[in-house]
Amino acid sequence: MKAHYFNLLIVMEQETELAPKERQRDMTRRRRKADFDPQKKVPWYSITQLSRTGVQVLLSSIFGEFLDRRELIALQGREAGKNTYAYEAIDEEYWIDYVSDAGDGFNACYTVAKHMSEDQQGESYDTKVGDMLLMGGDQVYPTASTEEYENRLKGPYIYAFPKDGDTRKPLFAVPGNHDWYDGLSSFTKIFSHGSFLGNFETPQHRSYFAIKLPFNVWIFGVDLQLKSYIDKAQLTYFSKVIRDFDKSEVAHIILLSAEPSWVYKSKMATGYKASHNLDYFEHEIKKTARRNDIELDIVLTLAGDLHHYARYSSEDGRHHKITAGGGGAFLHGTHNLPAKVCWKEEDYLQKKVYPEVGLSRMLSLQVLAFGLYNKSFALFLGAVYVIAGWFLVIPNFINNIVPRTNPSLTDTLYGLATSPFATLMLLFMGFAFFYFTDRDPVREQPCEKGKGPMLIKLAYLLAGLSHAMLQVLLLLYTNFYITAFIHERHNLVTTQEKVKTLLPMLEFAAATFVAGLILCPLIFGIYLLLSNLLLGMHETEAFSAINLEKYKNFLRLKIDRNNITVYPFGIDHVCKPIYDEDKDEYLLDESSVCRLIEEPIQIAINQEKRT
């Protein structure tokens, strides 16, 4: 007894000695650079995710106009007394980093941010980390909330850009549609209250901004709220900024938009509301400039929303429009991009895409494995098969009505007539698949005015209708064939006795579930692939199903006295960062390499005085 008591005292003493060390480790954990939970990439076809996102999109579509907080934000900006933000050159040059569509899975978001936080050198180039960071929209996925921003954007960027010294670099952001899903409430807290994000500060007071850079270069960040109209306060803000321009020099504008309106306007035959908004915005600021005898030139337009790199340039090479939405979200294909776009009655030719068109087509083949990439959605489809089949053919088991080995249309109609609930389920299923159809055809002539080609639109509708009918018929005939097989397996055909056990019905449920689990996603994947490759449909739906964390990108801009030089960087492979607990940092392995997508793009800026 004494020995036991003595041993107990020793154990308690050891635990007491270890307690301070454990507490120290806990304090170390609490002293991490950022308290966040690294997130996996968004499972876009998860049933719970689809439900949440669908509700958010629906509410934003219905109440978007009522949730428009730009007027209130503009009032706060006027109270702050800040209209423009000016920055001076360091050693006769100014560097800017640009990233868009960043806040998705931790692996991709951090990988891009980490490469962006480093100087990038090559045989023919030597770039520096930006003196400023620009974010081009959709800073968080799938929908905006303070928690999602903390976990999907702030945490990764605080670790990639830890605070360095007493001064912080400026960060400006324009909101995309995913930032707008909560009415810009979370976006405003993160980017419009002078808060800090790692080694960055967020000085903007509105969801749009004007930045004066050296050598009479300006950055205009515009907010196209959920494809709504440009608000009057925003137009008034930019008009006032332009009226204060130096009339003796040409103002060179870098325009930031959350969406590549030039692509959407040229690609979608029935038009795109956001493209009209950007078109209208450009028209208004140029009109203001003319009225005040000011010459401005929009030399470069940057956007995200499409998660790839694509550059379009005017025929004279003076104006460029670049989509660079590779900050972390799933990859979009490039093989359906138009070879030419038209903007402001000027043709822009496609110069470079990343990934390459051939590789993009090869990557799209992976959608054939839709069920493997989206397991919860496949499980849901299997459950739909079981529920519909239960009401459709289970009465046959109970009453021992044996369907023929080759079910006819009469058998099918009889089964539907005797099961109204199953009929409603099938009608809803068919409608859902048909409603899913992309119904906006691609233009054949980008600069052609008028409505789009009706034959192509008809082909879209027929493709969607065929897919919906095939899915419904597949469910019907799968159920009938499985029923016939189980009747024969249990010798119910010859005995003509009613089923007295649950075994045949359980076998039917299991077989139907497996059939739905495999066949329905396979047909869905085939439809997505063929409609995408042959008709240019379902770009987002096909590639979000694959959800590739590859081929990311960001831009680095250098502004000097003679040129705006754009360095487009690509990251072919995203790795899983390794956490070093002692140093409290995440490390990338050697498989993640940053390289130039194409040779730097030089845009000459004329510094001569106006005559």
C-alpha positions as CSV (number, residue, x, y, z in Angstrom):
1,M,0.0,0.0,0.0
2,K,2.8,2.4,0.9
3,A,4.6,1.5,-2.3
4,H,1.5,2.2,-4.3
5,Y,1.1,5.6,-2.6
6,F,4.8,6.4,-3.2
7,N,4.5,5.6,-6.9
8,L,1.4,7.8,-7.2
9,L,3.3,10.7,-5.7
10,I,6.1,10.3,-8.3
11,V,3.7,10.2,-11.1
12,M,2.0,13.4,-9.8
13,E,5.3,15.1,-9.4
14,Q,6.4,14.2,-13.0
15,E,3.1,15.5,-14.3
16,T,3.6,18.8,-12.4
17,E,7.0,19.2,-14.0
18,L,5.7,18.5,-17.4
19,A,2.7,20.9,-17.1
20,P,4.7,24.1,-17.7
21,K,6.2,22.6,-20.9
22,E,2.7,21.6,-22.1
23,R,1.5,25.1,-21.3
24,Q,4.4,26.6,-23.1
25,R,3.6,24.5,-26.2
26,D,0.0,25.7,-26.0
27,M,1.1,29.3,-25.8
28,T,3.4,28.7,-28.8
29,R,0.4,27.4,-30.8
30,R,-1.6,30.5,-29.7
31,R,1.2,32.7,-30.9
32,R,0.9,31.5,-34.5
33,K,1.0,34.2,-37.2
34,A,-2.7,33.5,-37.9
35,D,-5.4,31.5,-36.1
36,F,-7.2,29.8,-39.0
37,D,-8.2,26.4,-40.2
38,P,-6.6,25.5,-43.6
39,Q,-9.5,24.5,-45.9
40,K,-9.8,21.9,-48.6
41,K,-10.8,23.0,-52.0
42,V,-14.6,23.7,-52.4
43,P,-16.5,20.5,-53.4
44,W,-18.8,22.2,-55.9
45,Y,-21.0,19.1,-56.5
46,S,-21.4,18.2,-52.9
47,I,-25.1,18.1,-52.1
48,T,-24.8,20.2,-49.0
49,Q,-22.5,22.7,-50.8
50,L,-25.0,22.9,-53.8
51,S,-27.8,23.6,-51.4
52,R,-26.0,26.3,-49.4
53,T,-24.6,28.0,-52.5
54,G,-28.0,27.8,-54.3
55,V,-29.8,29.5,-51.5
56,Q,-27.1,32.3,-51.4
57,V,-27.3,32.8,-55.1
58,L,-31.1,32.9,-55.1
59,L,-31.2,35.4,-52.3
60,S,-28.6,37.6,-53.9
61,S,-30.5,37.5,-57.2
62,I,-33.8,38.4,-55.6
63,F,-32.6,41.0,-53.1
64,G,-29.4,42.1,-54.8
65,E,-30.7,45.6,-55.5
66,F,-31.9,45.9,-51.9
67,L,-28.6,44.7,-50.5
68,D,-26.5,47.2,-52.6
69,R,-24.4,48.9,-49.9
70,R,-22.3,50.9,-52.3
71,E,-24.1,54.2,-51.5
72,L,-23.5,53.7,-47.8
73,I,-19.9,52.7,-48.4
74,A,-19.4,55.8,-50.6
75,L,-20.8,58.0,-47.8
76,Q,-18.2,56.5,-45.4
77,G,-15.5,57.2,-48.0
78,R,-16.5,60.8,-48.3
79,E,-16.5,61.1,-44.5
80,A,-12.9,59.7,-44.5
81,G,-12.0,62.5,-46.9
82,K,-10.1,60.1,-49.2
83,N,-10.8,60.1,-53.0
84,T,-7.5,59.0,-54.5
85,Y,-4.4,57.1,-53.3
86,A,-1.0,58.2,-54.6
87,Y,2.3,56.3,-54.5
88,E,5.8,57.3,-55.6
89,A,8.4,55.3,-57.6
90,I,11.3,53.7,-55.9
91,D,14.5,53.9,-58.0
92,E,12.5,55.1,-61.0
93,E,10.2,52.1,-61.1
94,Y,7.2,50.8,-59.3
95,W,6.2,47.1,-59.0
96,I,2.7,45.7,-58.6
97,D,1.4,42.1,-58.1
98,Y,-2.0,41.1,-59.3
99,V,-4.0,38.0,-58.3
100,S,-7.6,37.1,-58.7
101,D,-10.0,34.3,-57.6
102,A,-7.8,33.4,-54.7
103,G,-9.7,32.2,-51.6
104,D,-10.4,28.5,-52.3
105,G,-8.4,25.5,-51.0
106,F,-5.4,26.2,-48.8
107,N,-2.9,24.3,-51.0
108,A,-3.5,26.3,-54.2
109,C,-4.1,29.6,-52.5
110,Y,-1.0,29.4,-50.4
111,T,1.2,28.1,-53.2
112,V,0.3,31.1,-55.4
113,A,0.7,33.5,-52.5
114,K,4.1,32.1,-51.5
115,H,5.5,32.3,-55.1
116,M,4.1,35.8,-55.3
117,S,5.9,36.8,-52.1
118,E,9.3,36.1,-53.7
119,D,11.5,37.8,-56.3
120,Q,11.3,35.8,-59.6
121,Q,14.4,35.6,-61.8
122,G,15.1,33.8,-65.1
123,E,17.6,34.0,-67.9
124,S,15.9,37.0,-69.5
125,Y,14.1,38.6,-66.6
126,D,14.6,39.8,-63.0
127,T,11.4,40.8,-61.1
128,K,10.8,42.1,-57.6
129,V,8.0,41.5,-55.2
130,G,5.3,44.1,-55.7
131,D,5.3,47.4,-53.8
132,M,1.5,46.9,-54.0
133,L,-0.9,44.0,-54.2
134,L,-4.1,44.1,-56.3
135,M,-6.8,41.5,-55.9
136,G,-9.2,41.2,-58.9
137,G,-12.4,39.8,-57.4
138,D,-13.8,36.6,-55.8
139,Q,-11.4,36.8,-52.9
140,V,-13.3,34.0,-51.2
141,Y,-15.3,30.9,-52.1
142,P,-18.0,29.6,-52.1
143,T,-19.8,32.4,-50.5
144,A,-18.7,35.4,-48.5
145,S,-18.6,35.3,-44.7
146,T,-16.1,36.5,-42.1
147,E,-15.1,32.9,-41.3
148,E,-14.5,32.0,-44.9
149,Y,-12.3,35.0,-45.4
150,E,-10.3,34.2,-42.3
151,N,-9.8,30.5,-43.3
152,R,-9.5,30.8,-47.1
153,L,-7.8,34.1,-47.7
154,K,-6.4,35.9,-44.7
155,G,-4.7,32.8,-43.1
156,P,-2.8,31.7,-46.2
157,Y,-1.7,35.3,-47.1
158,I,-0.6,36.1,-43.5
159,Y,1.7,33.1,-43.7
160,A,2.9,33.9,-47.2
161,F,3.4,37.6,-46.4
162,P,4.3,37.8,-42.7
163,K,4.6,41.3,-41.2
164,D,8.1,42.7,-42.0
165,G,9.1,45.8,-40.1
166,D,7.0,48.8,-39.1
167,T,5.6,49.7,-42.6
168,R,3.1,47.7,-44.6
169,K,2.4,47.6,-48.3
170,P,-1.0,48.7,-49.7
171,L,-3.5,46.1,-50.8
172,F,-6.5,47.0,-52.9
173,A,-9.4,44.7,-54.0
174,V,-12.4,44.8,-56.2
175,P,-15.3,42.5,-55.3
176,G,-16.5,39.7,-57.5
177,N,-19.9,38.0,-57.4
178,H,-18.8,35.6,-54.6
179,D,-17.8,38.6,-52.5
180,W,-21.2,40.1,-53.1
181,Y,-23.3,37.1,-51.8
182,D,-23.6,38.7,-48.4
183,G,-24.1,42.2,-49.7
184,L,-20.4,43.1,-49.3
185,S,-20.7,43.0,-45.5
186,S,-17.6,40.8,-45.0
187,F,-15.7,42.3,-47.9
188,T,-16.1,45.8,-46.3
189,K,-14.8,44.5,-42.9
190,I,-11.7,43.0,-44.6
191,F,-10.8,45.6,-47.2
192,S,-12.6,48.9,-46.4
193,H,-11.8,49.6,-42.7
194,G,-8.1,50.2,-42.9
195,S,-7.4,46.8,-41.5
196,F,-4.2,44.7,-41.8
197,L,-3.5,41.4,-43.6
198,G,-0.1,40.1,-42.9
199,N,2.4,42.6,-44.4
200,F,-0.4,44.6,-46.1
201,E,-2.7,47.3,-45.1
202,T,-6.1,48.0,-46.8
203,P,-6.4,51.8,-47.2
204,Q,-9.5,51.8,-49.5
205,H,-12.8,53.2,-48.2
206,R,-15.0,51.9,-51.0
207,S,-15.5,48.8,-53.1
208,Y,-13.9,50.8,-56.0
209,F,-10.9,53.0,-56.1
210,A,-8.5,55.2,-58.1
211,I,-4.8,55.0,-57.5
212,K,-2.3,57.5,-58.9
213,L,1.1,55.9,-59.7
214,P,4.3,57.5,-61.0
215,F,4.6,58.6,-64.7
216,N,0.9,59.6,-64.9
217,V,-0.3,56.0,-64.7
218,W,-3.6,55.4,-63.0
219,I,-5.4,52.3,-61.7
220,F,-9.2,52.3,-61.7
221,G,-10.8,49.5,-59.8
222,V,-14.5,49.2,-60.8
223,D,-17.3,47.4,-58.9
224,L,-19.9,45.7,-61.2
225,Q,-22.2,44.4,-58.4
226,L,-23.8,41.1,-59.4
227,K,-24.3,42.3,-63.0
228,S,-26.3,45.2,-61.7
229,Y,-26.1,48.8,-62.9
230,I,-23.2,51.0,-62.1
231,D,-24.3,53.1,-59.2
232,K,-24.4,56.9,-59.5
233,A,-22.0,57.4,-56.6
234,Q,-19.4,55.3,-58.3
235,L,-19.7,57.3,-61.6
236,T,-19.6,60.6,-59.6
237,Y,-16.5,59.4,-57.8
238,F,-14.5,58.6,-61.0
239,S,-15.7,61.7,-62.7
240,K,-14.4,63.9,-59.9
241,V,-11.1,62.0,-60.0
242,I,-10.7,62.6,-63.8
243,R,-11.5,66.3,-63.5
244,D,-8.4,66.6,-61.3
245,F,-6.1,65.0,-63.9
246,D,-3.1,66.9,-65.3
247,K,-4.3,68.3,-68.7
248,S,-0.8,68.6,-70.0
249,E,-0.1,64.9,-70.1
250,V,-1.8,61.7,-71.4
251,A,-3.3,59.7,-68.5
252,H,-2.6,56.0,-68.9
253,I,-5.3,53.8,-67.3
254,I,-5.0,50.3,-65.9
255,L,-8.6,49.2,-65.5
256,L,-9.6,46.4,-63.0
257,S,-12.8,44.5,-63.4
258,A,-14.0,41.4,-61.6
259,E,-15.1,39.8,-64.9
260,P,-13.7,39.6,-68.4
261,S,-16.6,41.4,-70.1
262,W,-14.9,41.4,-73.5
263,V,-14.9,37.6,-73.5
264,Y,-18.5,37.2,-72.2
265,K,-19.8,39.9,-74.6
266,S,-18.1,38.2,-77.6
267,K,-18.8,34.6,-76.6
268,M,-22.4,34.8,-75.6
269,A,-24.8,35.6,-78.4
270,T,-27.6,37.0,-76.3
271,G,-25.2,39.4,-74.6
272,Y,-24.1,39.8,-71.0
273,K,-25.3,42.5,-68.6
274,A,-22.0,43.0,-66.9
275,S,-20.3,43.7,-70.3
276,H,-22.8,46.5,-70.9
277,N,-22.0,47.9,-67.5
278,L,-18.2,48.0,-68.2
279,D,-18.9,49.3,-71.7
280,Y,-21.0,52.1,-70.2
281,F,-18.4,52.8,-67.5
282,E,-15.7,53.3,-70.1
283,H,-18.0,55.5,-72.2
284,E,-18.8,57.7,-69.2
285,I,-15.2,58.3,-68.0
286,K,-14.1,59.0,-71.6
287,K,-17.0,61.5,-72.0
288,T,-16.0,63.2,-68.7
289,A,-12.4,63.4,-70.0
290,R,-13.4,65.0,-73.3
291,R,-15.6,67.6,-71.6
292,N,-12.7,68.6,-69.4
293,D,-10.1,68.6,-72.3
294,I,-8.3,65.6,-70.7
295,E,-6.7,62.8,-72.8
296,L,-6.9,59.4,-71.2
297,D,-6.0,56.0,-72.7
298,I,-7.1,52.6,-71.2
299,V,-4.0,50.7,-72.2
300,L,-4.5,47.6,-70.0
301,T,-7.6,45.9,-68.6
302,L,-7.3,43.1,-66.0
303,A,-9.9,40.7,-64.8
304,G,-10.5,37.3,-63.2
305,D,-13.6,35.1,-62.9
306,L,-12.4,32.7,-65.6
307,H,-9.7,30.7,-63.8
308,H,-7.0,30.6,-66.5
309,Y,-4.7,33.0,-68.3
310,A,-5.8,34.6,-71.6
311,R,-4.4,37.7,-73.3
312,Y,-6.1,39.6,-76.1
313,S,-4.3,42.5,-77.8
314,S,-5.5,45.1,-80.3
315,E,-4.2,44.8,-83.8
316,D,-1.8,47.8,-83.3
317,G,-0.5,46.2,-80.1
318,R,-1.2,49.3,-77.9
319,H,-4.1,47.9,-75.9
320,H,-4.3,44.7,-74.0
321,K,-7.0,42.8,-72.1
322,I,-5.9,40.0,-69.8
323,T,-7.8,37.4,-67.9
324,A,-5.7,36.1,-65.0
325,G,-8.0,34.3,-62.6
326,G,-5.6,31.6,-61.4
327,G,-5.1,32.6,-57.8
328,G,-6.4,29.4,-56.3
329,A,-9.9,28.4,-57.6
330,F,-10.5,25.4,-59.8
331,L,-9.1,25.6,-63.4
332,H,-11.2,26.7,-66.3
333,G,-10.5,25.4,-69.8
334,T,-9.2,27.6,-72.6
335,H,-10.2,25.5,-75.7
336,N,-13.6,27.3,-76.0
337,L,-12.3,30.9,-75.9
338,P,-12.9,32.9,-79.0
339,A,-9.9,33.6,-81.3
340,K,-11.1,37.2,-81.6
341,V,-13.1,39.5,-79.4
342,C,-14.6,42.8,-80.1
343,W,-14.7,45.7,-77.7
344,K,-15.7,49.3,-78.4
345,E,-15.8,48.4,-82.1
346,E,-12.2,47.3,-82.0
347,D,-10.9,43.8,-82.7
348,Y,-8.7,42.1,-80.1
349,L,-6.8,39.0,-81.2
350,Q,-6.0,36.1,-78.9
351,K,-2.3,36.0,-78.3
352,K,-1.7,33.5,-75.5
353,V,-3.6,31.2,-73.3
354,Y,-2.6,29.0,-70.3
355,P,-3.0,26.1,-70.2
356,E,-2.5,25.5,-74.0
357,V,-5.6,24.6,-76.0
358,G,-4.6,21.0,-76.7
359,L,-3.8,20.4,-73.0
360,S,-7.1,22.0,-72.0
361,R,-9.0,19.5,-74.2
362,M,-7.1,16.6,-72.7
363,L,-7.8,17.8,-69.2
364,S,-11.5,18.0,-70.0
365,L,-11.6,14.2,-70.7
366,Q,-11.3,13.7,-66.9
367,V,-15.0,14.7,-66.5
368,L,-15.9,11.1,-67.7
369,A,-14.9,10.1,-64.2
370,F,-17.5,12.4,-62.8
371,G,-18.7,9.9,-60.2
372,L,-15.2,9.4,-58.8
373,Y,-14.5,13.1,-58.5
374,N,-17.9,13.9,-56.9
375,K,-18.7,10.9,-54.7
376,S,-21.4,12.6,-52.6
377,F,-23.3,13.7,-55.8
378,A,-23.0,10.1,-57.2
379,L,-24.4,8.7,-53.9
380,F,-27.3,11.1,-54.1
381,L,-28.1,10.0,-57.6
382,G,-28.0,6.3,-56.4
383,A,-30.4,7.2,-53.7
384,V,-32.7,8.9,-56.2
385,Y,-32.7,5.6,-58.2
386,V,-33.7,3.6,-55.1
387,I,-36.5,5.9,-54.0
388,A,-38.0,6.2,-57.5
389,G,-37.7,2.5,-58.1
390,W,-39.2,1.7,-54.7
391,F,-42.4,3.4,-55.6
392,L,-42.3,2.3,-59.2
393,V,-41.8,-1.5,-59.0
394,I,-42.0,-2.6,-55.4
395,P,-45.8,-3.2,-55.8
396,N,-44.8,-5.8,-58.4
397,F,-42.9,-7.7,-55.8
398,I,-45.7,-7.6,-53.3
399,N,-48.3,-8.7,-55.9
400,N,-45.9,-10.9,-57.8
401,I,-46.5,-9.0,-61.1
402,V,-43.5,-10.1,-63.2
403,P,-42.3,-7.6,-65.9
404,R,-41.2,-9.0,-69.1
405,T,-37.5,-9.5,-69.8
406,N,-37.7,-6.7,-72.4
407,P,-40.0,-4.1,-70.9
408,S,-42.1,-2.4,-73.5
409,L,-43.5,1.2,-73.6
410,T,-46.8,-0.3,-72.3
411,D,-45.1,-1.7,-69.2
412,T,-43.4,1.6,-68.6
413,L,-46.6,3.6,-68.8
414,Y,-48.4,1.1,-66.6
415,G,-45.7,1.4,-63.9
416,L,-45.9,5.2,-64.1
417,A,-49.7,5.2,-64.0
418,T,-49.8,3.1,-60.8
419,S,-47.2,5.2,-59.0
420,P,-48.0,8.9,-59.0
421,F,-45.2,9.7,-56.5
422,A,-42.6,8.0,-58.8
423,T,-44.0,9.9,-61.8
424,L,-43.6,13.2,-60.0
425,M,-40.0,12.3,-59.0
426,L,-39.1,11.4,-62.6
427,L,-40.7,14.6,-64.0
428,F,-38.8,16.6,-61.4
429,M,-35.6,14.8,-62.3
430,G,-36.1,15.3,-66.0
431,F,-36.8,19.0,-65.5
432,A,-33.8,19.5,-63.2
433,F,-31.4,18.0,-65.9
434,F,-33.0,20.0,-68.6
435,Y,-32.9,23.2,-66.6
436,F,-29.2,22.5,-66.0
437,T,-28.7,23.0,-69.8
438,D,-26.5,25.9,-70.9
439,R,-28.9,28.0,-73.1
440,D,-26.7,30.9,-74.3
441,P,-25.0,30.0,-77.6
442,V,-21.5,31.1,-78.7
443,R,-21.2,33.8,-81.3
444,E,-19.6,32.7,-84.6
445,Q,-18.7,36.3,-85.5
446,P,-17.6,38.2,-82.4
447,C,-18.2,41.7,-83.8
448,E,-21.5,40.8,-85.5
449,K,-24.4,42.7,-84.1
450,G,-27.9,41.4,-83.5
451,K,-29.1,38.2,-82.0
452,G,-27.1,35.0,-81.9
453,P,-27.4,32.0,-84.3
454,M,-30.8,30.4,-83.5
455,L,-29.6,27.0,-84.9
456,I,-26.9,26.8,-82.3
457,K,-29.3,27.8,-79.6
458,L,-31.7,25.1,-80.8
459,A,-28.8,22.6,-80.7
460,Y,-28.1,23.6,-77.1
461,L,-31.7,23.0,-76.1
462,L,-31.9,19.7,-78.0
463,A,-28.7,18.5,-76.3
464,G,-30.1,19.3,-72.9
465,L,-33.5,17.7,-73.7
466,S,-31.8,14.6,-75.0
467,H,-29.7,14.3,-71.8
468,A,-32.7,14.8,-69.6
469,M,-34.8,12.2,-71.4
470,L,-31.9,9.7,-71.5
471,Q,-31.4,10.0,-67.7
472,V,-35.2,9.4,-67.1
473,L,-35.4,6.5,-69.5
474,L,-32.2,5.0,-68.0
475,L,-33.7,5.1,-64.5
476,L,-37.0,3.5,-65.8
477,Y,-35.5,0.7,-67.7
478,T,-32.8,0.0,-65.1
479,N,-35.5,-0.5,-62.5
480,F,-37.5,-2.8,-64.8
481,Y,-34.6,-5.0,-65.8
482,I,-33.4,-5.4,-62.2
483,T,-37.0,-6.3,-61.2
484,A,-37.1,-9.0,-63.9
485,F,-33.7,-10.4,-62.9
486,I,-34.6,-10.7,-59.2
487,H,-37.9,-12.4,-60.0
488,E,-36.1,-14.9,-62.1
489,R,-33.3,-15.3,-59.5
490,H,-35.8,-16.2,-56.7
491,N,-37.9,-18.3,-59.0
492,L,-40.9,-16.1,-58.5
493,V,-41.8,-16.5,-62.1
494,T,-42.7,-20.2,-61.7
495,T,-44.0,-20.3,-58.2
496,Q,-46.5,-17.4,-58.7
497,E,-46.5,-16.8,-55.0
498,K,-46.4,-13.5,-53.3
499,V,-43.1,-12.4,-51.8
500,K,-43.0,-13.5,-48.2
501,T,-39.5,-12.2,-47.3
502,L,-37.8,-8.9,-47.6
503,L,-34.7,-10.4,-49.3
504,P,-35.8,-9.8,-52.9
505,M,-36.8,-6.2,-52.1
506,L,-33.5,-5.5,-50.3
507,E,-31.6,-7.0,-53.3
508,F,-33.5,-4.8,-55.6
509,A,-32.7,-1.7,-53.5
510,A,-29.0,-2.6,-53.4
511,A,-28.8,-3.4,-57.2
512,T,-30.7,-0.2,-58.1
513,F,-28.4,1.9,-55.8
514,V,-25.3,0.6,-57.5
515,A,-26.8,1.1,-61.0
516,G,-27.6,4.7,-60.1
517,L,-24.3,5.2,-58.5
518,I,-22.4,4.2,-61.7
519,L,-24.7,4.8,-64.7
520,C,-26.2,8.2,-63.9
521,P,-22.9,10.0,-63.2
522,L,-21.3,8.3,-66.2
523,I,-24.1,9.7,-68.5
524,F,-23.8,13.0,-66.8
525,G,-20.0,13.1,-67.4
526,I,-20.4,12.1,-71.1
527,Y,-23.0,14.8,-71.6
528,L,-20.7,17.5,-70.0
529,L,-17.7,16.3,-72.1
530,L,-19.5,16.2,-75.5
531,S,-21.5,19.4,-75.0
532,N,-18.3,21.2,-73.9
533,L,-16.0,19.9,-76.7
534,L,-18.6,20.0,-79.6
535,L,-20.8,22.9,-78.6
536,G,-18.7,25.0,-76.3
537,M,-21.3,24.5,-73.4
538,H,-20.9,24.1,-69.7
539,E,-17.4,25.4,-69.3
540,T,-17.8,26.1,-65.5
541,E,-19.9,23.0,-64.8
542,A,-17.5,20.6,-66.6
543,F,-14.3,22.0,-65.0
544,S,-15.7,22.5,-61.5
545,A,-16.6,18.8,-61.6
546,I,-12.9,18.0,-62.2
547,N,-11.8,20.7,-59.7
548,L,-8.2,20.8,-60.8
549,E,-5.6,22.5,-58.6
550,K,-3.2,23.0,-61.5
551,Y,-2.0,25.7,-63.8
552,K,-2.3,28.7,-61.5
553,N,-1.2,32.1,-62.4
554,F,-0.6,35.7,-61.2
555,L,0.7,38.9,-62.8
556,R,3.7,41.1,-61.9
557,L,3.7,44.6,-63.4
558,K,6.7,47.0,-63.6
559,I,6.0,50.7,-64.3
560,D,8.9,52.9,-65.3
561,R,9.3,56.1,-67.3
562,N,8.8,54.5,-70.7
563,N,6.8,51.3,-70.3
564,I,4.3,49.3,-68.4
565,T,5.7,45.7,-68.4
566,V,3.5,42.8,-67.6
567,Y,5.2,39.5,-66.4
568,P,2.6,36.7,-66.4
569,F,3.7,33.8,-64.2
570,G,2.3,30.3,-64.2
571,I,2.5,27.5,-61.7
572,D,2.0,24.1,-63.3
573,H,1.7,22.1,-60.2
574,V,0.3,22.9,-56.7
575,C,1.9,21.0,-53.8
576,K,0.6,20.4,-50.3
577,P,2.6,22.9,-48.1
578,I,4.4,21.3,-45.1
579,Y,4.0,23.0,-41.8
580,D,7.2,23.6,-39.8
581,E,6.0,23.9,-36.2
582,D,9.3,25.2,-34.8
583,K,9.5,28.1,-37.3
584,D,5.7,28.5,-37.6
585,E,5.7,28.6,-41.4
586,Y,4.5,26.5,-44.3
587,L,7.1,25.2,-46.8
588,L,6.7,24.4,-50.5
589,D,8.4,21.4,-52.0
590,E,10.5,21.5,-55.2
591,S,7.6,20.2,-57.4
592,S,6.0,23.6,-57.3
593,V,7.9,25.8,-59.8
594,C,7.0,29.3,-60.9
595,R,7.8,30.2,-64.6
596,L,6.9,32.8,-67.2
597,I,3.8,31.9,-69.3
598,E,5.0,34.1,-72.2
599,E,7.6,36.7,-72.8
600,P,6.9,40.0,-70.9
601,I,4.4,42.3,-72.5
602,Q,5.6,45.8,-72.9
603,I,3.1,48.7,-73.2
604,A,4.7,52.0,-74.2
605,I,3.5,55.0,-72.3
606,N,4.1,58.4,-73.9
607,Q,5.6,60.9,-71.5
608,E,5.6,63.8,-74.0
609,K,3.6,66.8,-73.2
610,R,0.3,67.4,-75.0
611,T,0.4,70.2,-77.5
